[in-house]
């Protein structure tokens, strides 16, 4: 573990030395954008640091309705509910889902979507779940899954859902997909199969690509209306209004950052093509490195920090990833690519 007294951007200061930073999850890098920071400041000036009332009080802030409508438009959903964190949004979604049927967890489902005692399977799960659902009456089961596995740099495959023929609620945590996937950053919703037997609840943290603390759930109007009657919504402090204001006024900033991120990811794929030690990502700005502690130490010695930790348990092999952001310069990508080529060819 390394300590720093600065928020990382394209670089981070460790032990009084500047290092290139290829870790974290601020994929669009807007947390370091002067324009975005100015919008937060404007929001603070207009709304203060918080809205000091419940979302169901007799006086409500119209800004939250605007935010929810904007997310509905982005994802083509009927309704939305915003929360102060992605974890809270996920817990609200799955607790609602529990009232609609037995929850079947997909492998790798994030703890934000897990209930106490949840059994999260491993291995080939889709065919087993499909057969189980189709053998029971409508509304027997609820599926819970993550849209993206950021640790393996893969977008999860939901094509099996098109074969479900019983009415089923599907709850998906899109924290690492929203803002990144899709033509406009709409997230996993554009990847999901259309099936009249399914309806989707998409929940996400806005703290990844969008660089603002908060959470969102989108789905059918009836589902969202029910969620807005739950204590997780009614009894919780709402999202910081200045952040909601900044998000609503930052769509051009996000679009430009998404374009830059796509360019960075494609350039890095091009200059590392043919490296068998590096797993290429198709739609995500993440790249898995083969090797143990040594590759991390080598890069760190050359003032480059990547994402590196043991997963899924403290005894597991170390997982090393290069995570790109829109903040990286072409020369940064060339630097880390050159270091990796030298390391693996040694």
VEXMAR-598221 format. One record per atom (N, C-alpha, C, O, CB): residue in three letters; x, y, z. Coordinates in steps of 0.02 Angstrom, whole numbers, plus 50000, padded with zeros to 5 digits. Glycine has a CB too. Example, Ala and Ser with C-alpha at 12.3 -4.5 7.8 and 13.67 -1.06 7.14 Angstrom:
// VEXMAR-598221
ala506604971650390ala506154977550390ala506604983550390ala507124983450423ala505654977650452ser506424988850354ser506844994750357ser506455000250394ser506705005750402ser507044997050286
***
This chain:
// VEXMAR-598221
unk500424994050000unk500005000050000unk500445006250000unk500955006550035unk499525000050061unk500245011249961unk500615017449958unk500155023149979unk499565023249959unk500905018649886unk500405027950018unk500015033650039unk500185039749997unk500765040749978unk500135035150114unk499685043749983unk499785049949948unk499335055249979unk498825053650009unk499635049249872unk499525061549972unk499105066849998unk498775070749941unk498545076449951unk499515071650041unk498745067649881unk498425070849824unk497965065749790unk498085059749792unk498955073449773unk497425068249761unk496995063949721unk497325062449655unk497505067049619unk496295067149711unk497415056049637unk497755054549574unk497365057049513unk496755057249513unk497855047049569unk497735058849463unk497465060449397unk497825056049347unk497775049949351unk497545068149379unk498175058949300unk498605054849257unk499245053049293unk499615048549272unk498765058549191unk499395056549347unk499965054949389unk499755054949462unk499215057249480unk500545059949377unk500195052249504unk500095052349576unk500775053249609unk501275050749585unk499735045749601unk500785056749665unk501415057949701unk501465052849758unk501035052649803unk501445065149728unk501995048849756unk502135043849808unk502855044849830unk503305045049789unk502005036549782unk502955045349895unk503625046249922unk503975052249890unk504565052049873unk504045039849913unk503585057549881unk503845063849853unk504085063249781unk504455067449757unk504405066349896unk503865057949746unk504045057149676unk503405056249635unk502945052849655unk504515051049666unk503395059449578unk502815058849534unk502855052349494unk503365050849464unk502775064949486unk502295048649494unk502245042449457unk501675042849407unk501165046049421unk502145036449505unk501735039749350unk501165038849306unk500665034349341unk500865029549375unk501385035849237unk500025035849333unk499505032249371unk499045028649323unk498675031749284unk499095037149415unk499065021949325unk498635017749283unk498225013249328unk498265007149323unk499055013549233unk497825016249371unk497425012449419unk496785016349433unk496655021449400unk497825011149485unk496395014049481unk495785017549499unk495215016349450unk495255011949407unk495915024849504unk494685020349457unk494105019349413unk493805025949389unk493225026249370unk493565015449450unk494195031349390unk493965037749362unk494105037749287unk494535041549264unk494305043849398unk493745033549251unk493915032249181unk493895038449137unk494315039149092unk493435027149153unk493435042849149unk493385048849108unk493805054649135unk493895059649101unk492655051049102unk494045053849195unk494505058849223unk494215065649236unk494595070449244unk495075059549178unk493555066249239unk493265072949247unk493355075749317unk493255081749328unk492525072749230unk493555071649365unk493675074149432unk494255079249432unk494315083249478unk493835068449480unk494675078949380unk495215083749373unk495075089149322unk495515093249306unk495855080149355unk494475089349296unk494275094349246unk494115101049280unk493705101349325unk493675091849206unk494445106349258unk494305112949285unk493585115049270unk493265118249312unk494795118149256unk493325113149212unk492635114749195unk492145111249242unk491665114249266unk492485112849123unk492275104849255unk491835101049300unk491865103749371unk491355104449404unk492035093649299unk492465105449393unk492545108249460unk492185114949466unk491905116649518unk493275109049477unk492205118949412unk491855125349412unk491095124449417unk490755128349450unk492025129349350unk490845119149385unk490135117749389unk489935115549459unk489395117349484unk489935112449338unk490355111649491unk490215109749561unk490215115949605unk489775116649648unk490745104649587unk490695120349594unk490715126549633unk490085130749622unk489815133649668unk491345130649616unk489865131049559unk489245134749544unk488655131549578unk488205134949603unk489125135149468unk488645124849579unk488115121349613unk488115122549688unk487585123249719unk488165113949599unk488715122749717unk488765124249788unk488505131249803unk488155132349853unk489495123549812unk488675135949759unk488435142749769unk487675143349764unk487365147449799unk488755147349719unk487395139249721unk486665139649711unk486265135549762unk485735137749784unk486495137149641unk486525129549781unk486135124949822unk486435123749892unk486095120949935unk486065118449787unk487045125949903unk487375124249966unk487645117149964unk487655113949912unk486885125050024unk487875114750023unk488215108350025unk487755102350028unk487975096750015unk488665108250085unk487115103350044unk486645097750045unk485935100450042unk485815106350054unk486745093250107unk485465095950027unk484755097650032unk484515094750098unk484465088650105unk484345094849970unk484345098950147unk484235096650215unk483525094250227unk483175096650272unk484395102150264unk483305089350187unk482635086750196unk482575080050160unk482975078350117unk482105091750169unk482075076250179unk481945069850148unk481675070550077unk481385075750061unk481455065850191unk481775065450036unk481495065449969unk480735064949969unk480425066049917unk481785059749929unk480425063350025unk479695063050027unk479395068550071unk478805068350089unk479465056150053unk479805073550088unk479555079050129unk479075083350088unk479015082550027unk480135083450155unk478725087850123unk478225092050088unk478555097350044unk478215100250001unk477775095350139unk479195098750054unk479575103150010unk480135099049979unk480555096250015unk479855109550048unk480145098749913unk480645094649879unk481025098749828unk480785103849803unk480305088549846unk481625096349812unk482065099849765unk481945097249695unk482045091249682unk482795099049785unk481735101549649unk481575099449581unk482185096849543unk482125093149495unk481265105249542unk482775098849566unk483395096649534unk483445089049530unk483685086449480unk484005099449571unk483225085549581unk483275078249581unk482815075249528unk482985070249497unk483095075449650unk482225078249519unk481785075849465unk482115076849397unk482055072549354unk481115079649468unk482455082449388unk482805083749325unk483345078549313unk483425075949258unk483115090849326unk483715076849366unk484245071949360unk483945065149341unk484205061749297unk484645071349425unk483415063149375unk483115056649361unk482825056349290unk482895051249257unk482565055149411unk482515061749268unk482255061849199unk482825061349148unk482745058049096unk481865068349187unk483385064449163unk483955064249117unk484235057149112unk484415054949058unk484505069049140unk484275053549168unk484515046649166unk484015042149129unk484225037549094unk484635044049237unk483375043449137unk482875039649099unk482975040649024unk482965035748986unk482165041849119unk483075046849004unk483185048248933unk483825044948908unk483835042348852unk483215055848921unk484345045048948unk484975041948928unk484905034548917unk485175031848868unk485515043248981unk484535031148960unk484495023848957unk483845021348925unk483765015248917unk484555021049025unk483405025748905unk482785023548875unk482335019848923unk481965015348903unk482925019348816unk482365021648988unk481955018449038unk481375023049057unk481375028949040unk482375016649101unk480875020249092unk480275024049109unk480365028649168unk480085034149169unk479715019249123unk480765026649216unk480815030549278unk481495029249311unk481845024549292unk480235028849328unk481665033449360unk482305032849394unk482245035349465unk481795039149481unk482855036649356unk482715033049506unk482775035449575unk483515036649589unk483925032249576unk482465030349627unk483685042449615unk484385043949630unk484495043349705unk484045044649745unk484585050949604unk485115041349723unk485305040149792unk485975043549805unk486295046149760unk485355032549807unk486165043649868unk486795046849887unk487405042549874unk487965044949877unk486775048749960unk487305036049860unk487875031649844unk487645025949800unk487055024249799unk488195028949909unk488115023149764unk487955017449722unk487795011249764unk487375007249744unk488535015949676unk488135010549820unk488005004749863unk487285005049890unk486944999949891unk488505004549922unk487065010949911unk486385011649935unk485875010149880unk485365006949892unk486265018649964unk486015012549819unk485575011249763unk485535003749750unk484995001049738unk485825014949700unk486115000349751unk486124993149740unk485734989349792unk485354984749776unk486824990649738unk485814991249855unk485454987949909unk484694989149903unk484304984649916unk485704990349976unk484504995149884unk483794996549874unk483504992149818unk482964989449824unk483675003949859unk483884991649764unk483644987749707unk483574980349724unk483074977249707unk484124988449648unk484074977549759unk484034970349773unk483534968849828unk483224963449828unk484724967749793unk483434973349875unk482924972249926unk482224972649896unk481774969049917unk482994977449984unk482144976949847unk481514976849810unk481454970349771unk480914967249770unk481474982949762unk481984968249738unk481964962149700unk481784956149742unk481444951549718unk482624960949667unk482004956049804unk481854950449849unk481104949549859unk480874944049872unk482204951549916unk480734954949854unk480004954549861unk479664951849799unk479064950549800unk479714961449878unk480044951049745unk479754949049681unk479924941849661unk479684939349610unk479984953649627unk480324938549701unk480494931649686unk481144929649718unk481474933749750unk480534930649611unk481324923349710unk481964920849736unk482524923549693unk482504923149632unk481974913149738unk483034926349726unk483584929449689unk484094924249669unk484354920549710unk483914935049731unk484244924049604unk484774919849577unk485364924449559unk485304928749516unk484534915749513unk485914923549594unk486504927849583unk486944924949528unk487074918949526unk486904928649648unk487164929249484unk487654927249434unk488354927449465unk488454930949514unk487624931949372unk488824923649439unk489504923849465unk489794930949465unk489704934649417unk489954919249424unk490134932649519unk490464939149522unk490024944949541unk490234950649536unk490774940549458unk489404943649561unk488954949049579unk489244953149637unk489454950349687unk488264946349598unk489254959749629unk489564964249678unk489174964049744unk488564963049744unk489584971449650unk489524964949801unk489174965049866unk488604970149870unk488154969249910unk489674966449920unk488624975449830unk488084980349831unk487414977149812unk486884979649832unk488234986049784unk487434971649774unk486824968149754unk486704961849795unk486244958049779unk486854966449681unk487084960849846unk487004954749885unk486604956049949unk486674961149982unk487684951749903unk486184951249965unk485814951250028unk486174946650077unk486574942450057unk485084948850017unk486044947450142unk486354942950191unk486214935650174unk485654933750159unk486104944550262unk486744931650176unk486674924550160unk486674923050086unk486534917350066unk486054921950190unk486824927850045unk486814926749973unk487324921349953unk487874921149980unk486964933249935unk487124917149907unk487564912049880unk487724914049808unk487294913749764unk487234904849883unk488344916149797unk488564918349731unk488954912749699unk489494911049724unk488984924949736unk488714909849645unk489034903949615unk489654905749575unk489804911649564unk488534900249572unk489994900649553unk490544901449506unk490424896749448unk489984892449451unk491234899949540unk490814897549396unk490774892849340unk490214894449291unk489974900149288unk490674886049365unk490014889249252unk489514890049199unk488824890349231unk488534885249249unk489564884349147unk488564896349236unk487944897549274unk487344898549230unk486784896749249unk488034903449319unk487424901449171unk486864903749130unk486384898249112unk485774899049119unk487124907049068unk486634892549087unk486194887149066unk485794884249124unk485204882749117unk486594881749032unk486134883549181unk485794881049241unk485224885749261unk484674883449276unk486284880249299unk485354892249262unk484844897149282unk484264897249231unk483684897649250unk485144904049288unk484444896849167unk483934896949115unk483444891149123unk482844892049119unk484254896749046unk483714885249133unk483284879349140unk482854879749202unk482264877949202unk483694872949141unk483144882249256unk482784882749319unk482204887749313unk481654886349336unk483254884949376unk482334893549282unk481814898649275unk481254896249231unk480664897149247unk482114905049247unk481414893149175unk480904891049126unk480474885249150unk479954883949120unk481234889249061unk480684881849202unk480294876249229unk479794878449282unk479404874349306unk480764871049257unk479804884749301unk479384887249354unk478874892349328unk478954894749271unk479804890349410unk478364894149367unk477894899249345unk478204906149340unk478764907249363unk477294899449393unk477834910849310unk478064917749305unk478224920549374unk477924918649425unk477534922049270unk478704925249375unk478874929049436unk479134924649493unk479074926549551unk478274932849459unk479404918849477unk479684914649529unk480394916849549unk480584916549607unk479704907349506unk480764919249498unk481464920849509unk481624928049488unk481294931049446unk481904916049472unk482154930549520unk482454937049502unk483194935749489unk483514932149528unk482344942449559unk483454938449436unk484164937749420unk484534944049443unk484314949649431unk484274936649344unk485104943049476unk485544948549496unk486234947349466unk486514941949472unk485584949249574unk486504952549435unk487154951749401unk487504958449394unk487194963749399unk487054948449332unk488154958149383unk488544964049366unk488594964549290unk488634959449256unk489244963849398unk488604970549264unk488664971449192unk489374970049168unk489474967349113unk488464978449173unk489854971949209unk490554971749190unk490954968449245unk490824969449304unk490824978849175unk491454964549226unk491944962149274unk492584966149264unk492974964449220unk492074954449267unk492684971449303unk493274975649291unk493934972249308unk494464974649288unk493214982049331unk493894966649345unk494504963149364unk494764958649308unk495354957049306unk494394959049426unk494314956749262unk494524952749204unk494444956649139unk494564954049085unk494134946249201unk494234962849145unk494154967349087unk493674964449035unk493814964448975unk494834968549053unk493104961949059unk492604959049014unk491914962049028unk491734963549085unk492584951349021unk491534962848974unk490824964448979unk490454957848982unk490534953648938unk490574968948919unk490064956849034unk489734950449042unk489224949248986unk488904953848961unk489384950149109unk489164942948967unk488734940848911unk488034939348937unk487944934848978unk489034934648874unk487544943248914unk486854942148935unk486414939248880unk485804939548884unk486554948748959unk486724936448829unk486344933848772unk485874928148792unk485354927248761unk486804931448718unk486044924348845unk485614918848866unk484934921348890unk484454917448891unk485944914948921unk484884927648910unk484254930348935unk483704930248882unk483114930248898unk484344937448961unk483904930248819unk483394930348766unk482994923748763unk482474923448731unk483714931648698unk483244918548796unk482904912048796unk482454910948856unk482154905648862unk483414906548792unk482414915848901unk481964915248958unk481244916148934unk481084920848898unk482134920449013unk480804911548955unk480104912048934unk479624912348993unk479034910648987unk479924906148891unk479874914649050unk479464916049109unk479594923249130unk480164925549126unk479604910949167unk479084926749153unk479174933749172unk479664934149230unk479574931049282unk478484936949192unk480194938049219unk480754938249266unk481024945449271unk481104948949222unk481324933449243unk481164947449332unk481504953749344unk482254952649343unk482504948049375unk481284956949412unk482604956749305unk483334956249301unk483634962749328unk483504968249303unk483574955049226unk484034962049381unk484354967849413unk485104967749397unk485444962749410unk484234967749490unk485344973049368unk486044973249345unk486394979249375unk486144984849371unk486084973449268unk486974977949406unk487404983349431unk487864985449374unk488284981649351unk487824980949494unk487774991549351unk488144994149293unk488654999449313unk488805003949274unk487664997049241unk488914998949374unk489365004149399unk489975005249355unk490205010849348unk489575002449469unk490244999849326unk490845000549285unk490685000849211unk491145000849169unk491314994749299unk490045001049194unk489855001549124unk489545008249105unk489655010849050unk489374996149107unk489155011049151unk488815017349136unk489325022849126unk489815023449162unk488325019149193unk489205026949075unk489675032149057unk490205029949009unk490525034148977unk489995034849119unk490305023349002unk490825020548959unk490525016748900unk490685018148842unk491275015948999unk490095011948915unk489815007648863unk489265011348825unk488925015648852unk489535001248894unk489185009548762unk488655012448721unk488885018748687unk489375021848706unk488055013848763unk488515020548635unk488695026348595unk488705032748635unk489125037148623unk488225027048537unk488235033448682unk488195039548722unk488345038448795unk488185042548838unk487505042548715unk488665032748810unk488815031248880unk488215028748919unk488205029048980unk489095037248913unk487715026148882unk487115023848917unk487225017548957unk486825015749000unk486565022648866unk487785014048943unk487955008248984unk487695001748956unk487575001148896unk487685009149052unk487614996849000unk487454990048980unk486764989548948unk486624984648913unk487494985449040unk486334994348959unk485644993848934unk485634992748859unk485184989448834unk485255000248951unk486134995348823unk486144994448750unk486394987648730unk486354985848671unk486584999748718unk486644983748777unk486894976948764unk486384971648782unk486474965748764unk487544975848802unk485864973348817unk485404968448844unk484884966248791unk484634970448754unk485044971148905unk484744959848789unk484254957448739unk483544959748755unk483344960148813unk484274949748735unk483174961248703unk482474962848711unk482074956448715unk482114952148670unk482214967448652unk481704955748768unk481314949648780unk480684951748818unk480744954548872unk481724944248820unk480094950648791unk479484952948824unk479364949748892unk478944952148931unk478894951448780unk479724944448907unk479644941148972unk480074944549027unk479994943049086unk479824933748967unk480514948949006unk480984951949053unk480834959349064unk480604962749019unk481704951149029unk480954961649124unk481024968849134unk481634970049178unk481784966149223unk480384971949166unk481984975549162unk482634976849191unk482614982449242unk482264987449234unk483124978549136unk482984981449296unk483174986849342unk483924987649335unk484304982949349unk482944985349417unk484154993449316unk484864994749310unk485074999449365unk484815005049371unk485044997649240unk485534997249406unk485775001349461unk486515002749451unk486874998649423unk485654997949529unk486745008549473unk487445010249461unk487685015549510unk487305019649534unk487545012749390unk488325015149524unk488675020649557unk488845025849505unk489055024149449unk489315018249595unk488755032249522unk488975037549477unk489675039849494unk489925044749467unk488485043449480unk489995036249540unk490665038149563unk491225035349521unk491815036749535unk490755035949632unk491075031449469unk491605028749426unk491725033549368unk492085038449376unk491415021649400unk491425032249311unk491545036449252unk491335043649264unk491665048249240unk491175033649192unk490795044749301unk490525051449308unk490865055549364unk490745061549369unk489795051149322unk491275052449404unk491665056049455unk491235060149503unk491425065749522unk492165060549423unk490655057549521unk490245061049571unk489925055849617unk489665050749594unk489695065349537unk489955057049681unk489685052349729unk488925052249722unk488585057349726unk489895054149801unk488665046149713unk487945045449706unk487785038749675unk488225035049654unk487655051149665unk487145037349671unk486905031249640unk486255032349604unk485905037249617unk486825025749692unk486095027949558unk485495028649517unk485195021749504unk485565016849496unk485655032249450unk484545021349503unk484185015349480unk483705017649425unk483355022549434unk483805011849539unk483705014149370unk483215015449317unk482825009049302unk483085003549309unk483555018249253unk482205009849280unk481795004049264unk481095005949247unk480955011749229unk481794999149321unk480645001149253unk479935002449240unk479645006949294unk479875006949351unk479534995849236unk479145010849275unk478855015749321unk478595012549384unk478675015249439unk478305019549286unk478265006649378unk477985003449437unk478525001149485unk478445001749546unk477554997449416unk479074998649458unk479624996449501unk479935002349538unk480045002049598unk480154992849460unk480065007749502unk480375013649533unk479905016749585unk480135019049638unk480565018749480unk479255016949569unk478775019649617unk478795015749683unk478755018549737unk478065019749588unk478845009149676unk478875004949737unk479535006049775unk479525006349836unk478814997449718unk480085006749739unk480725008049771unk480715014749808unk481015015449861unk481295007949720unk480375019649780unk480335026249812unk479895026249874unk479845031349909unk480085031349763unk479575020649888unk479195020049951unk479595016250004unk479365015450060unk478525016449937unk480185013949985unk480605010050032unk481015014650077unk481185020250056unk481065005349993unk481165012450139unk481575016650184unk482255018550155unk482515023850170unk481675013050249unk482545014250113unk483195015850084unk483165022350043unk483675025750035unk483435010150040unk482575023950018unk482485030149981unk482195035550027unk482445041150029unk482025029049920unk481655033950062unk481285039050099unk481665041550161unk481585047250181unk480615036350120unk482075037150191unk482405038950253unk483145040750245unk483495041750294unk482345033350302unk483375041150183unk484085042650171unk484175049750148unk483735052750116unk484385037750121unk484755052550163unk484925059250139unk485045059050064unk485385054550040unk485555062050175unk484765063650026unk484855063349954unk485565065249932unk485965067649971unk484355067949920unk485695063949869unk486335065749839unk486485073149848unk486025077249849unk486335063849764unk487125074749854unk487325081749858unk487085085549797unk487265083749741unk488095082349865unk486675090749806unk486375094049748unk486875097249700unk486755097449640unk485895099349771unk487435099549726unk487935102549683unk488205097549632unk488365099449576unk488515105349724unk488245091149652unk488475086049606unk487955084549553unk488115083549494unk488665079649644unk487315084349573unk486785083449525unk486765089149474unk486685088049414unk486105082949561unk486855095149499unk486885100949454unk487475100449405unk487395101749346unk486955107549495unk488055098349431unk488645097749388unk488525092449334unk488695093549276unk489265096049429unk488245086649353unk488125081349304unk487655083649249unk487785082449190unk487825075249339unk487125087049268unk486645089349218unk486945094249168unk486705094849112unk486045092549252unk487455097749189unk487755102849146unk488435100749117unk488805104949091unk487835109249185unk488595094349123unk489255091949102unk489235087049045unk489735083549032unk489605088849159unk488675086449009unk488635081248958unk489135082248902unk489395077248875unk487935081048929unk489285088348884unk489785089448832unk490485087648858unk490915085348821unk489765096748808unk490605088848923unk491245087048953unk491325079548954unk491865076948936unk491295089849025unk490805075948973unk490825068648973unk490925065848903unk491315061248893unk490185065749004unk490575068748854unk490625066248785unk491335067048758unk491595062548726unk490135070048740unk491645072748772unk492325073848749unk492815069148785unk493275066448753unk492535081148760unk492715068148850unk493145063548887unk493065056448863unk493545052648858unk492995063948962unk492445054448846unk492325047648820unk492675046748753unk492965041448740unk491565046448813unk492665051848711unk493015051448647unk493765050748658unk494085046748624unk492865057748604unk494035054448705unk494755054048719unk494935047248748unk495445044348732unk494965059748767unk494505044648792unk494645038048821unk494645032648767unk495075028248768unk494115036448875unk494165032948722unk494135028048667unk494765028448624unk495035023348603unk493515029248624unk495005034448612unk495625035348574unk496215032348612unk496625028848582unk495745042748560unk496255033648676unk496795030948716unk496795023348717unk497315020148709unk496765033648788unk496195020448727unk496145013248730unk496345010048664unk496705005048662unk495435011048750unk496115012948608unk496295010148543unk497045010848529unk497355006348501unk495885013648488unk497325016548547unk498045017548536unk498455012548577unk498945009748552unk498255024748553unk498245011448639unk498615006648681unk498544999548653unk499024995748656unk498355006948753unk497954997848628unk497874991248596unk498354990648537unk498674985448527unk497154990248573unk498404995948497unk498824995748437unk499564994848455unk499904990848424unk498735002248397unk499804998448505unk500514998248519unk500714992248562unk501314991048572unk500725004648554unk500214988548588unk500374982448626unk500134976248590unk500144970748618unk500054982748696unk499924977048528unk499674971348489unk500214966048483unk500794967548469unk499444973648418unk500014959848494unk500494954348488unk500844952748553unk501274948248554unk500994955948437unk500674956148608unk500974954448672unk500534949148707unk500004950748732unk501044960848717unk500764942848708unk500344937648738unk500264938348813unk499814935348843unk500634930848723unk500684942348844unk500644943248917unk500114948348937unk500004949448997unk501324945348945unk499794951348889unk499304956548903unk498634954748872unk498594953748811unk499544963448878unk498114954448913unk497454952848888unk497114959248864unk497014963948902unk497024949448943unk496954959348800unk496644965248770unk495904965648788unk495564960548788unk496744965248694unk495674971648802unk494964972848816unk494634975548753unk494924979648718unk494874977748875unk494024973248739unk493664975448680unk493324982148691unk493424986848652unk493154970348659unk492934982648743unk492524988648754unk492724992548816unk492414997648831unk491804986748758unk493224990248851unk493394993248916unk494114995648916unk494544992948880unk493284988148972unk494265000848955unk494945003548957unk495385000149009unk495745003449047unk494915011048972unk495344993449011unk495714989549061unk496094983949026unk495844981048978unk495234986649115unk496704982549050unk497124977549018unk497444973349073unk497764975949118unk497654980948973unk497354966749068unk497604962149118unk498314960049100unk498454958449043unk497144955949124unk498764960149150unk499464958249140unk499594951449171unk499404950149228unk499934963549169unk499924947149133unk500164940949162unk500784942349204unk501154947149190unk500324935749106unk500894938349254unk501484939349296unk501284940549368unk500704941949383unk501894945149270unk501754940049411unk501634940749483unk501864947449508unk501814952549473unk501984935049522unk502114947549569unk502314953649602unk502864957349562unk502904963449566unk502564952249672unk503264953649526unk503864956549495unk503694961949443unk504034967049440unk504264951049461unk503174960849404unk503004965849353unk502784972349386unk502934977849362unk502444963149306unk502424971849442unk502224977849478unk502824981449506unk502884987549499unk501734976049536unk503284977749536unk503884980749564unk504304984049510unk504584989449521unk504294975549602unk504344980849453unk504734983549397unk504454990349375unk504824995149366unk504754978649338unk503794990549366unk503474996749344unk503535002149398unk503665007949382unk502734995549327unk503445000149460unk503495005049514unk504205007949517unk504295013949529unk503315001749582unk504705003749506unk505395006149505unk505495011449451unk505925015849457unk505885000349494unk505095010849397unk505125015749342unk504565020949348unk504345023749298unk505085012149275unk504355022149410unk503875027449426unk503225026949387unk502985031849358unk504195034249413unk502965020849386unk502325019449353unk501925014949400unk502155009549419unk502425016049282unk501325017049417unk500885013249463unk500315010249423unk499955013849387unk500625017749520unk500215003749430unk499635000449400unk499194997749456unk499384997949515unk499854994649353unk498614995349439unk498164992149487unk498444985249503unk498574981249457unk497424991749460unk498534983649567unk498834977249585unk498604975149654unk498744978549703unk499604977649582unk498254969549658unk498044966849723unk497854959549714unk497774957149658unk497454971049753unk497774956149770unk497594948949769unk496834948249766unk496474951649803unk497884945249831unk496604943849723unk495874943049715unk495734935849693unk496114933149652unk495584948149662unk495204932749719unk494664935549761unk494794935249836unk494394937649875unk494024932149746unk495354932149857unk495504931749928unk496214934049940unk496604934649892unk495394924449955unk496394935450003unk497074937750017unk497614932749997unk498204934449991unk497144939250090unk497414926349988unk497894921149969unk497914919949894unk498314915849870unk497724914750005unk497494923349857unk497474922349784unk498084925449751unk498414929749780unk496824925349755unk498224923449689unk498764926649652unk498624934049641unk498044936149637unk498874923149584unk499154937949638unk499074945049627unk498804946449557unk499034943549508unk499744948649637unk498314950849554unk498004952749490unk498274959649470unk498174964449507unk497224952749494unk498594959949413unk498894966149390unk498514968749329unk498394964949281unk499634965249373unk498334975149330unk497964978149274unk498254985049258unk498474988749302unk497214978649290unk498244986649194unk498364993449172unk497674996449158unk497314994149115unk498824993749107unk497495001649196unk496845004949188unk496975011849157unk497325016049186unk496465005549257unk496675013049100unk496765019349065unk496225024349085unk495695022449110unk496745018248990unk496375030749076unk495875035949084unk495935040949027unk496415040848989unk495955039549153unk495445045249023unk495455050448972unk495995055548984unk496165059448940unk494775053948968unk496275055549045unk496795060449061unk497475058649032unk497905062949025unk496855061049136unk497575052349016unk498235050248993unk498425053348926unk498005054048882unk498265042648988unk499045055148920unk499325057648858unk499605051848817unk499745046448844unk499875062948872unk499685052948753unk499955047648710unk500635045448735unk500795039448733unk500005050048638unk501035050048759unk501705048348783unk501675044048846unk502125039948857unk502115054648797unk501145044848887unk501055040548945unk500945033348924unk501235028748952unk500465043048989unk500525032448873unk500385025748848unk501005022548818unk501135016548828unk499815025948796unk501395026548782unk502005023948753unk502505022048807unk502885017248799unk502305029148706unk502515025948861unk502975024448916unk502825017748948unk503265013548955unk502955029848968unk502195016648967unk502025010349001unk502075004448952unk502274999048973unk501325010649032unk501895005448889unk501965000048840unk502694998148831unk502864992248828unk501655002148773unk503125003148827unk503845001848819unk504124998148879unk504534993648871unk504215008248809unk503925000148939unk504154996748999unk503934989449000unk504324985049019unk503895000349061unk503314988148981unk503064981248980unk503444977048929unk503604971248942unk502314981248966unk503564979848871unk503934976048820unk504634974348844unk504874968848831unk503964980048754unk504964978948877unk505634977648903unk505614972348958unk506034967948961unk505954984148929unk505114973049001unk505054968149057unk504934961049030unk505274956449051unk504484970149104unk504454960348985unk504274953648962unk504784950648914unk504804944548904unk503614953848930unk505204954748884unk505714952148838unk506374950748872unk506844948148842unk505824956948780unk506424952648936unk507054951748973unk507184944348987unk507694942649017unk507034955749039
***
